[in-house]
Amino acid sequence: MQIIRNEIQIPTGFSQRLEEEFKTSKQSVYNALKDHTQSELAKKIRLRAKEMMIEQITGLII
């Protein structure tokens, strides 16, 4: 059985912002964005990454 991962790809620099915002390691952010873990922190990191992408897109359109 193949595991489907919902990987989130973000622009350069967003990872560091997520590390600082959540006061966590680069590896934790990486694992969260690659959907390797399902912890509460990982879910919050993925949600924030999506919000950051939306902010970036809406900022470009305006």
N, C-alpha and C positions, 0 to 999 in steps of 0.2 A: 504494500500500500504506500502510495506517495503522499508526502506531507506537503500541503500547499501553504506557502508563506506569503503574507501580505507585506512585503518589503516596502519601506518608504525611502525614497531617494530625495535628498535635500541638497540645496546649494552649499558650496564651500562657505564655511564660517558659521553656518547654522548649528553644527554639532557642538562647536565651542560655546556658543550662546546657550545651548541646552545644558551642557555640562555645568556652566556657571549658574544658570537659573535653578537647576535642581540640586546643585552642590553634590555632583556625583562624578564618577570616572568616565573617561573616554570609552572604556570597554562596556560600561553599563548602557551608555547612549547607543553605541554600535549594536549591542545585542537587542536593545529595544527596537531600533529602526529596522533591523534585519528580521524581526519577529521571532527571535530565538527564545524569548522568555515572555511569560504572561503575568508577571508580578504587577501589583498596583502601580509601582513606580514606572514600569515599562509602559503601562497603559496611559499614564499621565504624560510621559515623554512623547509617545506617538500622537496623542491628542494635541499637544502643544506644537509639535512639528507640523501637523496639518494646519493648525491655526496660523502659524508663521508663514506657511506657503500661501494661504488665502490672503493674508495681509500683504504679502509681496505682490501677488497677482492684482489685487484690487488697487494697490498703490500705483502699479504700472498703467492701469486702464484709465485712471482719473487724470 
